[in-house]
Amino acid sequence: MRFLLALLFCKLSGGTAGLILAALFLLVFVLVAIYHGRLLDGITRNGLMLNIKLVRCSHQSDWERLPRSHQTRRNPGILLKQIST
């Protein structure tokens, strides 16, 4: 396949048909490159959105059902009243 493409390129390189094919190839290449960039940007945005949703879901968990730490007080309002006075 490459050999045939190389022969076609050598035969048409100086003519009008060669210039038209080169312009067409360049146009297709640019369009594919633009699409590829947009696709990569979309994948990046999707990954960021999944991370944001993961963080939001973890922050919205049921805090009352989590086990209490030994360092926390049962009534944190008492500590606030002591600080404010």
PDB file of N, CA, C and O in Angstrom, chain B, residues numbered from 101:
ATOM      1  N   MET B 101       0.829  -1.194   0.000  1.00  0.00           N
ATOM      2  CA  MET B 101       0.000   0.000   0.000  1.00  0.00           C
ATOM      3  C   MET B 101       0.870   1.253   0.000  1.00  0.00           C
ATOM      4  O   MET B 101       0.613   2.203  -0.740  1.00  0.00           O
ATOM      5  N   ARG B 102       1.912   1.239   0.849  1.00  0.00           N
ATOM      6  CA  ARG B 102       2.794   2.411   0.888  1.00  0.00           C
ATOM      7  C   ARG B 102       3.495   2.624  -0.439  1.00  0.00           C
ATOM      8  O   ARG B 102       3.695   3.756  -0.880  1.00  0.00           O
ATOM      9  N   PHE B 103       3.868   1.505  -1.075  1.00  0.00           N
ATOM     10  CA  PHE B 103       4.566   1.600  -2.351  1.00  0.00           C
ATOM     11  C   PHE B 103       3.681   2.249  -3.404  1.00  0.00           C
ATOM     12  O   PHE B 103       4.141   3.094  -4.172  1.00  0.00           O
ATOM     13  N   LEU B 104       2.422   1.859  -3.440  1.00  0.00           N
ATOM     14  CA  LEU B 104       1.491   2.454  -4.402  1.00  0.00           C
ATOM     15  C   LEU B 104       1.257   3.927  -4.108  1.00  0.00           C
ATOM     16  O   LEU B 104       1.162   4.744  -5.025  1.00  0.00           O
ATOM     17  N   LEU B 105       1.165   4.255  -2.854  1.00  0.00           N
ATOM     18  CA  LEU B 105       0.984   5.659  -2.475  1.00  0.00           C
ATOM     19  C   LEU B 105       2.204   6.496  -2.850  1.00  0.00           C
ATOM     20  O   LEU B 105       2.076   7.634  -3.301  1.00  0.00           O
ATOM     21  N   ALA B 106       3.390   5.916  -2.658  1.00  0.00           N
ATOM     22  CA  ALA B 106       4.614   6.626  -3.029  1.00  0.00           C
ATOM     23  C   ALA B 106       4.692   6.818  -4.535  1.00  0.00           C
ATOM     24  O   ALA B 106       5.082   7.891  -4.995  1.00  0.00           O
ATOM     25  N   LEU B 107       4.324   5.790  -5.325  1.00  0.00           N
ATOM     26  CA  LEU B 107       4.317   5.931  -6.782  1.00  0.00           C
ATOM     27  C   LEU B 107       3.319   6.987  -7.233  1.00  0.00           C
ATOM     28  O   LEU B 107       3.620   7.792  -8.115  1.00  0.00           O
ATOM     29  N   LEU B 108       2.139   6.989  -6.636  1.00  0.00           N
ATOM     30  CA  LEU B 108       1.130   7.983  -6.989  1.00  0.00           C
ATOM     31  C   LEU B 108       1.616   9.381  -6.647  1.00  0.00           C
ATOM     32  O   LEU B 108       1.411  10.315  -7.422  1.00  0.00           O
ATOM     33  N   PHE B 109       2.256   9.534  -5.499  1.00  0.00           N
ATOM     34  CA  PHE B 109       2.763  10.846  -5.108  1.00  0.00           C
ATOM     35  C   PHE B 109       3.840  11.331  -6.079  1.00  0.00           C
ATOM     36  O   PHE B 109       3.838  12.492  -6.487  1.00  0.00           O
ATOM     37  N   CYS B 110       4.766  10.430  -6.448  1.00  0.00           N
ATOM     38  CA  CYS B 110       5.841  10.822  -7.370  1.00  0.00           C
ATOM     39  C   CYS B 110       5.297  11.182  -8.737  1.00  0.00           C
ATOM     40  O   CYS B 110       5.784  12.118  -9.371  1.00  0.00           O
ATOM     41  N   LYS B 111       4.286  10.448  -9.203  1.00  0.00           N
ATOM     42  CA  LYS B 111       3.728  10.704 -10.527  1.00  0.00           C
ATOM     43  C   LYS B 111       2.940  12.016 -10.565  1.00  0.00           C
ATOM     44  O   LYS B 111       2.966  12.731 -11.566  1.00  0.00           O
ATOM     45  N   LEU B 112       2.235  12.327  -9.465  1.00  0.00           N
ATOM     46  CA  LEU B 112       1.353  13.494  -9.454  1.00  0.00           C
ATOM     47  C   LEU B 112       1.952  14.706  -8.745  1.00  0.00           C
ATOM     48  O   LEU B 112       1.277  15.724  -8.594  1.00  0.00           O
ATOM     49  N   SER B 113       3.198  14.612  -8.311  1.00  0.00           N
ATOM     50  CA  SER B 113       3.732  15.670  -7.459  1.00  0.00           C
ATOM     51  C   SER B 113       3.853  17.013  -8.160  1.00  0.00           C
ATOM     52  O   SER B 113       3.736  18.041  -7.494  1.00  0.00           O
ATOM     53  N   GLY B 114       4.076  17.058  -9.448  1.00  0.00           N
ATOM     54  CA  GLY B 114       4.254  18.343 -10.120  1.00  0.00           C
ATOM     55  C   GLY B 114       2.992  18.882 -10.747  1.00  0.00           C
ATOM     56  O   GLY B 114       2.956  20.047 -11.142  1.00  0.00           O
ATOM     57  N   GLY B 115       1.959  18.075 -10.851  1.00  0.00           N
ATOM     58  CA  GLY B 115       0.762  18.510 -11.557  1.00  0.00           C
ATOM     59  C   GLY B 115      -0.302  19.105 -10.657  1.00  0.00           C
ATOM     60  O   GLY B 115      -0.173  19.167  -9.435  1.00  0.00           O
ATOM     61  N   THR B 116      -1.354  19.535 -11.319  1.00  0.00           N
ATOM     62  CA  THR B 116      -2.485  20.129 -10.610  1.00  0.00           C
ATOM     63  C   THR B 116      -3.179  19.093  -9.730  1.00  0.00           C
ATOM     64  O   THR B 116      -3.609  19.400  -8.618  1.00  0.00           O
ATOM     65  N   ALA B 117      -3.282  17.877 -10.228  1.00  0.00           N
ATOM     66  CA  ALA B 117      -3.940  16.825  -9.450  1.00  0.00           C
ATOM     67  C   ALA B 117      -3.167  16.558  -8.162  1.00  0.00           C
ATOM     68  O   ALA B 117      -3.773  16.301  -7.121  1.00  0.00           O
ATOM     69  N   GLY B 118      -1.847  16.617  -8.219  1.00  0.00           N
ATOM     70  CA  GLY B 118      -1.036  16.409  -7.026  1.00  0.00           C
ATOM     71  C   GLY B 118      -1.260  17.496  -5.997  1.00  0.00           C
ATOM     72  O   GLY B 118      -1.338  17.217  -4.800  1.00  0.00           O
ATOM     73  N   LEU B 119      -1.365  18.736  -6.454  1.00  0.00           N
ATOM     74  CA  LEU B 119      -1.627  19.840  -5.529  1.00  0.00           C
ATOM     75  C   LEU B 119      -3.008  19.727  -4.895  1.00  0.00           C
ATOM     76  O   LEU B 119      -3.190  20.022  -3.714  1.00  0.00           O
ATOM     77  N   ILE B 120      -3.976  19.295  -5.699  1.00  0.00           N
ATOM     78  CA  ILE B 120      -5.331  19.125  -5.164  1.00  0.00           C
ATOM     79  C   ILE B 120      -5.346  18.006  -4.122  1.00  0.00           C
ATOM     80  O   ILE B 120      -5.967  18.142  -3.068  1.00  0.00           O
ATOM     81  N   LEU B 121      -4.658  16.895  -4.421  1.00  0.00           N
ATOM     82  CA  LEU B 121      -4.595  15.800  -3.456  1.00  0.00           C
ATOM     83  C   LEU B 121      -3.853  16.206  -2.190  1.00  0.00           C
ATOM     84  O   LEU B 121      -4.243  15.809  -1.092  1.00  0.00           O
ATOM     85  N   ALA B 122      -2.789  16.994  -2.328  1.00  0.00           N
ATOM     86  CA  ALA B 122      -2.047  17.456  -1.152  1.00  0.00           C
ATOM     87  C   ALA B 122      -2.920  18.374  -0.295  1.00  0.00           C
ATOM     88  O   ALA B 122      -2.921  18.268   0.931  1.00  0.00           O
ATOM     89  N   ALA B 123      -3.658  19.271  -0.940  1.00  0.00           N
ATOM     90  CA  ALA B 123      -4.547  20.170  -0.203  1.00  0.00           C
ATOM     91  C   ALA B 123      -5.655  19.377   0.495  1.00  0.00           C
ATOM     92  O   ALA B 123      -6.019  19.669   1.634  1.00  0.00           O
ATOM     93  N   LEU B 124      -6.183  18.373  -0.202  1.00  0.00           N
ATOM     94  CA  LEU B 124      -7.229  17.546   0.382  1.00  0.00           C
ATOM     95  C   LEU B 124      -6.691  16.755   1.576  1.00  0.00           C
ATOM     96  O   LEU B 124      -7.354  16.651   2.608  1.00  0.00           O
ATOM     97  N   PHE B 125      -5.489  16.200   1.429  1.00  0.00           N
ATOM     98  CA  PHE B 125      -4.865  15.478   2.531  1.00  0.00           C
ATOM     99  C   PHE B 125      -4.632  16.398   3.719  1.00  0.00           C
ATOM    100  O   PHE B 125      -4.889  16.016   4.861  1.00  0.00           O
ATOM    101  N   LEU B 126      -4.148  17.608   3.458  1.00  0.00           N
ATOM    102  CA  LEU B 126      -3.899  18.571   4.533  1.00  0.00           C
ATOM    103  C   LEU B 126      -5.202  18.946   5.239  1.00  0.00           C
ATOM    104  O   LEU B 126      -5.235  19.062   6.464  1.00  0.00           O
ATOM    105  N   LEU B 127      -6.263  19.135   4.477  1.00  0.00           N
ATOM    106  CA  LEU B 127      -7.564  19.480   5.053  1.00  0.00           C
ATOM    107  C   LEU B 127      -8.076  18.357   5.958  1.00  0.00           C
ATOM    108  O   LEU B 127      -8.545  18.612   7.067  1.00  0.00           O
ATOM    109  N   VAL B 128      -7.983  17.130   5.483  1.00  0.00           N
ATOM    110  CA  VAL B 128      -8.437  15.988   6.283  1.00  0.00           C
ATOM    111  C   VAL B 128      -7.588  15.865   7.547  1.00  0.00           C
ATOM    112  O   VAL B 128      -8.116  15.600   8.627  1.00  0.00           O
ATOM    113  N   PHE B 129      -6.271  16.056   7.415  1.00  0.00           N
ATOM    114  CA  PHE B 129      -5.386  15.972   8.571  1.00  0.00           C
ATOM    115  C   PHE B 129      -5.742  17.025   9.616  1.00  0.00           C
ATOM    116  O   PHE B 129      -5.796  16.720  10.808  1.00  0.00           O
ATOM    117  N   VAL B 130      -5.983  18.248   9.186  1.00  0.00           N
ATOM    118  CA  VAL B 130      -6.323  19.324  10.124  1.00  0.00           C
ATOM    119  C   VAL B 130      -7.657  19.036  10.812  1.00  0.00           C
ATOM    120  O   VAL B 130      -7.795  19.256  12.015  1.00  0.00           O
ATOM    121  N   LEU B 131      -8.631  18.547  10.058  1.00  0.00           N
ATOM    122  CA  LEU B 131      -9.928  18.234  10.660  1.00  0.00           C
ATOM    123  C   LEU B 131      -9.812  17.119  11.692  1.00  0.00           C
ATOM    124  O   LEU B 131     -10.436  17.191  12.750  1.00  0.00           O
ATOM    125  N   VAL B 132      -9.026  16.096  11.401  1.00  0.00           N
ATOM    126  CA  VAL B 132      -8.835  15.004  12.365  1.00  0.00           C
ATOM    127  C   VAL B 132      -8.092  15.513  13.603  1.00  0.00           C
ATOM    128  O   VAL B 132      -8.415  15.119  14.723  1.00  0.00           O
ATOM    129  N   ALA B 133      -7.103  16.384  13.407  1.00  0.00           N
ATOM    130  CA  ALA B 133      -6.354  16.933  14.544  1.00  0.00           C
ATOM    131  C   ALA B 133      -7.264  17.779  15.437  1.00  0.00           C
ATOM    132  O   ALA B 133      -7.171  17.704  16.662  1.00  0.00           O
ATOM    133  N   ILE B 134      -8.133  18.574  14.834  1.00  0.00           N
ATOM    134  CA  ILE B 134      -9.078  19.391  15.617  1.00  0.00           C
ATOM    135  C   ILE B 134     -10.030  18.489  16.396  1.00  0.00           C
ATOM    136  O   ILE B 134     -10.276  18.722  17.579  1.00  0.00           O
ATOM    137  N   TYR B 135     -10.562  17.470  15.744  1.00  0.00           N
ATOM    138  CA  TYR B 135     -11.472  16.536  16.416  1.00  0.00           C
ATOM    139  C   TYR B 135     -10.760  15.818  17.556  1.00  0.00           C
ATOM    140  O   TYR B 135     -11.335  15.623  18.627  1.00  0.00           O
ATOM    141  N   HIS B 136      -9.527  15.431  17.329  1.00  0.00           N
ATOM    142  CA  HIS B 136      -8.756  14.734  18.357  1.00  0.00           C
ATOM    143  C   HIS B 136      -8.541  15.639  19.577  1.00  0.00           C
ATOM    144  O   HIS B 136      -8.662  15.178  20.712  1.00  0.00           O
ATOM    145  N   GLY B 137      -8.230  16.902  19.357  1.00  0.00           N
ATOM    146  CA  GLY B 137      -8.060  17.843  20.467  1.00  0.00           C
ATOM    147  C   GLY B 137      -9.342  18.029  21.259  1.00  0.00           C
ATOM    148  O   GLY B 137      -9.326  18.073  22.489  1.00  0.00           O
ATOM    149  N   ARG B 138     -10.452  18.137  20.540  1.00  0.00           N
ATOM    150  CA  ARG B 138     -11.733  18.291  21.227  1.00  0.00           C
ATOM    151  C   ARG B 138     -12.082  17.040  22.020  1.00  0.00           C
ATOM    152  O   ARG B 138     -12.645  17.125  23.112  1.00  0.00           O
ATOM    153  N   LEU B 139     -11.747  15.882  21.470  1.00  0.00           N
ATOM    154  CA  LEU B 139     -12.013  14.634  22.171  1.00  0.00           C
ATOM    155  C   LEU B 139     -11.189  14.539  23.448  1.00  0.00           C
ATOM    156  O   LEU B 139     -11.714  14.133  24.485  1.00  0.00           O
ATOM    157  N   LEU B 140      -9.918  14.901  23.396  1.00  0.00           N
ATOM    158  CA  LEU B 140      -9.077  14.877  24.596  1.00  0.00           C
ATOM    159  C   LEU B 140      -9.570  15.879  25.640  1.00  0.00           C
ATOM    160  O   LEU B 140      -9.568  15.581  26.834  1.00  0.00           O
ATOM    161  N   ASP B 141      -9.995  17.068  25.194  1.00  0.00           N
ATOM    162  CA  ASP B 141     -10.543  18.045  26.136  1.00  0.00           C
ATOM    163  C   ASP B 141     -11.810  17.520  26.805  1.00  0.00           C
ATOM    164  O   ASP B 141     -12.016  17.725  28.001  1.00  0.00           O
ATOM    165  N   GLY B 142     -12.647  16.850  26.041  1.00  0.00           N
ATOM    166  CA  GLY B 142     -13.866  16.284  26.610  1.00  0.00           C
ATOM    167  C   GLY B 142     -13.572  15.198  27.630  1.00  0.00           C
ATOM    168  O   GLY B 142     -14.238  15.111  28.662  1.00  0.00           O
ATOM    169  N   ILE B 143     -12.574  14.369  27.343  1.00  0.00           N
ATOM    170  CA  ILE B 143     -12.197  13.319  28.295  1.00  0.00           C
ATOM    171  C   ILE B 143     -11.669  13.949  29.581  1.00  0.00           C
ATOM    172  O   ILE B 143     -11.985  13.486  30.677  1.00  0.00           O
ATOM    173  N   THR B 144     -10.857  15.013  29.445  1.00  0.00           N
ATOM    174  CA  THR B 144     -10.323  15.696  30.626  1.00  0.00           C
ATOM    175  C   THR B 144     -11.443  16.322  31.448  1.00  0.00           C
ATOM    176  O   THR B 144     -11.469  16.183  32.671  1.00  0.00           O
ATOM    177  N   ARG B 145     -12.375  17.014  30.779  1.00  0.00           N
ATOM    178  CA  ARG B 145     -13.493  17.629  31.493  1.00  0.00           C
ATOM    179  C   ARG B 145     -14.352  16.577  32.188  1.00  0.00           C
ATOM    180  O   ARG B 145     -14.810  16.790  33.311  1.00  0.00           O
ATOM    181  N   ASN B 146     -14.570  15.446  31.525  1.00  0.00           N
ATOM    182  CA  ASN B 146     -15.371  14.388  32.123  1.00  0.00           C
ATOM    183  C   ASN B 146     -14.690  13.825  33.370  1.00  0.00           C
ATOM    184  O   ASN B 146     -15.353  13.556  34.372  1.00  0.00           O
ATOM    185  N   GLY B 147     -13.382  13.649  33.313  1.00  0.00           N
ATOM    186  CA  GLY B 147     -12.650  13.166  34.483  1.00  0.00           C
ATOM    187  C   GLY B 147     -12.718  14.140  35.642  1.00  0.00           C
ATOM    188  O   GLY B 147     -12.890  13.734  36.791  1.00  0.00           O
ATOM    189  N   LEU B 148     -12.582  15.426  35.345  1.00  0.00           N
ATOM    190  CA  LEU B 148     -12.684  16.433  36.406  1.00  0.00           C
ATOM    191  C   LEU B 148     -14.080  16.454  37.022  1.00  0.00           C
ATOM    192  O   LEU B 148     -14.225  16.589  38.237  1.00  0.00           O
ATOM    193  N   MET B 149     -15.099  16.322  36.187  1.00  0.00           N
ATOM    194  CA  MET B 149     -16.469  16.322  36.696  1.00  0.00           C
ATOM    195  C   MET B 149     -16.719  15.092  37.575  1.00  0.00           C
ATOM    196  O   MET B 149     -17.414  15.184  38.587  1.00  0.00           O
ATOM    197  N   LEU B 150     -16.158  13.952  37.193  1.00  0.00           N
ATOM    198  CA  LEU B 150     -16.317  12.763  38.035  1.00  0.00           C
ATOM    199  C   LEU B 150     -15.636  12.952  39.381  1.00  0.00           C
ATOM    200  O   LEU B 150     -16.167  12.523  40.405  1.00  0.00           O
ATOM    201  N   ASN B 151     -14.468  13.587  39.396  1.00  0.00           N
ATOM    202  CA  ASN B 151     -13.796  13.862  40.671  1.00  0.00           C
ATOM    203  C   ASN B 151     -14.603  14.813  41.535  1.00  0.00           C
ATOM    204  O   ASN B 151     -14.706  14.612  42.745  1.00  0.00           O
ATOM    205  N   ILE B 152     -15.175  15.842  40.935  1.00  0.00           N
ATOM    206  CA  ILE B 152     -16.002  16.796  41.680  1.00  0.00           C
ATOM    207  C   ILE B 152     -17.213  16.080  42.278  1.00  0.00           C
ATOM    208  O   ILE B 152     -17.547  16.286  43.445  1.00  0.00           O
ATOM    209  N   LYS B 153     -17.870  15.236  41.474  1.00  0.00           N
ATOM    210  CA  LYS B 153     -19.040  14.511  41.977  1.00  0.00           C
ATOM    211  C   LYS B 153     -18.652  13.543  43.090  1.00  0.00           C
ATOM    212  O   LYS B 153     -19.408  13.361  44.045  1.00  0.00           O
ATOM    213  N   LEU B 154     -17.490  12.928  42.976  1.00  0.00           N
ATOM    214  CA  LEU B 154     -17.032  12.016  44.019  1.00  0.00           C
ATOM    215  C   LEU B 154     -16.818  12.757  45.333  1.00  0.00           C
ATOM    216  O   LEU B 154     -17.190  12.257  46.395  1.00  0.00           O
ATOM    217  N   VAL B 155     -16.226  13.938  45.271  1.00  0.00           N
ATOM    218  CA  VAL B 155     -15.993  14.728  46.478  1.00  0.00           C
ATOM    219  C   VAL B 155     -17.318  15.196  47.069  1.00  0.00           C
ATOM    220  O   VAL B 155     -17.504  15.160  48.285  1.00  0.00           O
ATOM    221  N   ARG B 156     -18.239  15.635  46.214  1.00  0.00           N
ATOM    222  CA  ARG B 156     -19.536  16.096  46.708  1.00  0.00           C
ATOM    223  C   ARG B 156     -20.311  14.966  47.368  1.00  0.00           C
ATOM    224  O   ARG B 156     -20.950  15.171  48.400  1.00  0.00           O
ATOM    225  N   CYS B 157     -20.258  13.773  46.779  1.00  0.00           N
ATOM    226  CA  CYS B 157     -20.971  12.637  47.377  1.00  0.00           C
ATOM    227  C   CYS B 157     -20.359  12.253  48.715  1.00  0.00           C
ATOM    228  O   CYS B 157     -21.074  11.887  49.647  1.00  0.00           O
ATOM    229  N   SER B 158     -19.047  12.337  48.810  1.00  0.00           N
ATOM    230  CA  SER B 158     -18.426  11.978  50.089  1.00  0.00           C
ATOM    231  C   SER B 158     -18.729  13.017  51.157  1.00  0.00           C
ATOM    232  O   SER B 158     -18.757  12.684  52.342  1.00  0.00           O
ATOM    233  N   HIS B 159     -18.953  14.258  50.772  1.00  0.00           N
ATOM    234  CA  HIS B 159     -19.282  15.294  51.755  1.00  0.00           C
ATOM    235  C   HIS B 159     -20.746  15.243  52.169  1.00  0.00           C
ATOM    236  O   HIS B 159     -21.110  15.762  53.224  1.00  0.00           O
ATOM    237  N   GLN B 160     -21.575  14.632  51.359  1.00  0.00           N
ATOM    238  CA  GLN B 160     -23.001  14.562  51.676  1.00  0.00           C
ATOM    239  C   GLN B 160     -23.375  13.277  52.400  1.00  0.00           C
ATOM    240  O   GLN B 160     -24.557  12.956  52.516  1.00  0.00           O
ATOM    241  N   SER B 161     -22.393  12.544  52.883  1.00  0.00           N
ATOM    242  CA  SER B 161     -22.714  11.290  53.569  1.00  0.00           C
ATOM    243  C   SER B 161     -23.418  11.584  54.899  1.00  0.00           C
ATOM    244  O   SER B 161     -23.462  12.724  55.360  1.00  0.00           O
ATOM    245  N   ASP B 162     -23.942  10.569  55.472  1.00  0.00           N
ATOM    246  CA  ASP B 162     -24.697  10.703  56.720  1.00  0.00           C
ATOM    247  C   ASP B 162     -23.711  10.812  57.887  1.00  0.00           C
ATOM    248  O   ASP B 162     -23.167   9.804  58.338  1.00  0.00           O
ATOM    249  N   TRP B 163     -23.484  12.019  58.369  1.00  0.00           N
ATOM    250  CA  TRP B 163     -22.478  12.269  59.398  1.00  0.00           C
ATOM    251  C   TRP B 163     -22.892  11.702  60.751  1.00  0.00           C
ATOM    252  O   TRP B 163     -22.030  11.403  61.576  1.00  0.00           O
ATOM    253  N   GLU B 164     -24.182  11.550  60.995  1.00  0.00           N
ATOM    254  CA  GLU B 164     -24.641  11.032  62.275  1.00  0.00           C
ATOM    255  C   GLU B 164     -24.339   9.542  62.425  1.00  0.00           C
ATOM    256  O   GLU B 164     -24.183   9.060  63.547  1.00  0.00           O
ATOM    257  N   ARG B 165     -24.257   8.826  61.347  1.00  0.00           N
ATOM    258  CA  ARG B 165     -24.002   7.392  61.413  1.00  0.00           C
ATOM    259  C   ARG B 165     -22.515   7.069  61.503  1.00  0.00           C
ATOM    260  O   ARG B 165     -22.164   5.915  61.748  1.00  0.00           O
ATOM    261  N   LEU B 166     -21.640   8.032  61.316  1.00  0.00           N
ATOM    262  CA  LEU B 166     -20.203   7.785  61.410  1.00  0.00           C
ATOM    263  C   LEU B 166     -19.813   7.560  62.870  1.00  0.00           C
ATOM    264  O   LEU B 166     -20.370   8.204  63.760  1.00  0.00           O
ATOM    265  N   PRO B 167     -18.875   6.667  63.129  1.00  0.00           N
ATOM    266  CA  PRO B 167     -18.463   6.452  64.520  1.00  0.00           C
ATOM    267  C   PRO B 167     -17.756   7.682  65.071  1.00  0.00           C
ATOM    268  O   PRO B 167     -16.998   8.350  64.368  1.00  0.00           O
ATOM    269  N   ARG B 168     -18.018   7.966  66.335  1.00  0.00           N
ATOM    270  CA  ARG B 168     -17.424   9.142  66.967  1.00  0.00           C
ATOM    271  C   ARG B 168     -15.991   8.854  67.349  1.00  0.00           C
ATOM    272  O   ARG B 168     -15.637   7.726  67.692  1.00  0.00           O
ATOM    273  N   SER B 169     -15.182   9.876  67.286  1.00  0.00           N
ATOM    274  CA  SER B 169     -13.789   9.751  67.697  1.00  0.00           C
ATOM    275  C   SER B 169     -13.708   9.863  69.214  1.00  0.00           C
ATOM    276  O   SER B 169     -14.588  10.456  69.837  1.00  0.00           O
ATOM    277  N   HIS B 170     -12.679   9.309  69.806  1.00  0.00           N
ATOM    278  CA  HIS B 170     -12.494   9.414  71.255  1.00  0.00           C
ATOM    279  C   HIS B 170     -12.096  10.830  71.655  1.00  0.00           C
ATOM    280  O   HIS B 170     -12.206  11.190  72.827  1.00  0.00           O
ATOM    281  N   GLN B 171     -11.643  11.625  70.718  1.00  0.00           N
ATOM    282  CA  GLN B 171     -11.167  12.967  71.036  1.00  0.00           C
ATOM    283  C   GLN B 171     -12.278  14.003  70.974  1.00  0.00           C
ATOM    284  O   GLN B 171     -12.106  15.116  71.472  1.00  0.00           O
ATOM    285  N   THR B 172     -13.396  13.669  70.384  1.00  0.00           N
ATOM    286  CA  THR B 172     -14.475  14.651  70.275  1.00  0.00           C
ATOM    287  C   THR B 172     -15.343  14.622  71.515  1.00  0.00           C
ATOM    288  O   THR B 172     -15.482  13.587  72.167  1.00  0.00           O
ATOM    289  N   ARG B 173     -15.924  15.760  71.834  1.00  0.00           N
ATOM    290  CA  ARG B 173     -16.832  15.857  72.974  1.00  0.00           C
ATOM    291  C   ARG B 173     -18.246  15.541  72.515  1.00  0.00           C
ATOM    292  O   ARG B 173     -18.581  15.701  71.342  1.00  0.00           O
ATOM    293  N   ARG B 174     -19.056  15.099  73.436  1.00  0.00           N
ATOM    294  CA  ARG B 174     -20.441  14.777  73.111  1.00  0.00           C
ATOM    295  C   ARG B 174     -21.244  16.040  72.813  1.00  0.00           C
ATOM    296  O   ARG B 174     -22.126  16.022  71.955  1.00  0.00           O
ATOM    297  N   ASN B 175     -20.952  17.122  73.504  1.00  0.00           N
ATOM    298  CA  ASN B 175     -21.702  18.353  73.329  1.00  0.00           C
ATOM    299  C   ASN B 175     -20.711  19.474  73.004  1.00  0.00           C
ATOM    300  O   ASN B 175     -20.171  20.087  73.924  1.00  0.00           O
ATOM    301  N   PRO B 176     -20.460  19.754  71.742  1.00  0.00           N
ATOM    302  CA  PRO B 176     -19.488  20.780  71.408  1.00  0.00           C
ATOM    303  C   PRO B 176     -19.962  22.186  71.759  1.00  0.00           C
ATOM    304  O   PRO B 176     -19.154  23.115  71.787  1.00  0.00           O
ATOM    305  N   GLY B 177     -21.250  22.362  72.026  1.00  0.00           N
ATOM    306  CA  GLY B 177     -21.759  23.673  72.390  1.00  0.00           C
ATOM    307  C   GLY B 177     -21.198  24.169  73.719  1.00  0.00           C
ATOM    308  O   GLY B 177     -21.058  25.376  73.919  1.00  0.00           O
ATOM    309  N   ILE B 178     -20.875  23.253  74.627  1.00  0.00           N
ATOM    310  CA  ILE B 178     -20.286  23.627  75.923  1.00  0.00           C
ATOM    311  C   ILE B 178     -18.945  24.295  75.705  1.00  0.00           C
ATOM    312  O   ILE B 178     -18.635  25.297  76.350  1.00  0.00           O
ATOM    313  N   LEU B 179     -18.146  23.750  74.802  1.00  0.00           N
ATOM    314  CA  LEU B 179     -16.844  24.325  74.510  1.00  0.00           C
ATOM    315  C   LEU B 179     -16.992  25.729  73.912  1.00  0.00           C
ATOM    316  O   LEU B 179     -16.216  26.631  74.227  1.00  0.00           O
ATOM    317  N   LEU B 180     -17.970  25.897  73.069  1.00  0.00           N
ATOM    318  CA  LEU B 180     -18.195  27.215  72.467  1.00  0.00           C
ATOM    319  C   LEU B 180     -18.619  28.232  73.518  1.00  0.00           C
ATOM    320  O   LEU B 180     -18.228  29.397  73.444  1.00  0.00           O
ATOM    321  N   LYS B 181     -19.411  27.806  74.493  1.00  0.00           N
ATOM    322  CA  LYS B 181     -19.855  28.729  75.541  1.00  0.00           C
ATOM    323  C   LYS B 181     -18.681  29.118  76.423  1.00  0.00           C
ATOM    324  O   LYS B 181     -18.604  30.264  76.866  1.00  0.00           O
ATOM    325  N   GLN B 182     -17.758  28.188  76.692  1.00  0.00           N
ATOM    326  CA  GLN B 182     -16.595  28.500  77.509  1.00  0.00           C
ATOM    327  C   GLN B 182     -15.674  29.478  76.807  1.00  0.00           C
ATOM    328  O   GLN B 182     -15.089  30.350  77.450  1.00  0.00           O
ATOM    329  N   ILE B 183     -15.538  29.344  75.490  1.00  0.00           N
ATOM    330  CA  ILE B 183     -14.652  30.246  74.739  1.00  0.00           C
ATOM    331  C   ILE B 183     -15.242  31.648  74.672  1.00  0.00           C
ATOM    332  O   ILE B 183     -14.509  32.632  74.771  1.00  0.00           O
ATOM    333  N   SER B 184     -16.561  31.752  74.504  1.00  0.00           N
ATOM    334  CA  SER B 184     -17.179  33.053  74.318  1.00  0.00           C
ATOM    335  C   SER B 184     -17.258  33.868  75.624  1.00  0.00           C
ATOM    336  O   SER B 184     -17.431  35.085  75.570  1.00  0.00           O
ATOM    337  N   THR B 185     -17.138  33.232  76.767  1.00  0.00           N
ATOM    338  CA  THR B 185     -17.235  33.980  78.030  1.00  0.00           C
ATOM    339  C   THR B 185     -15.905  34.444  78.534  1.00  0.00           C
ATOM    340  O   THR B 185     -15.832  35.084  79.583  1.00  0.00           O
TER     341      THR B 185
END
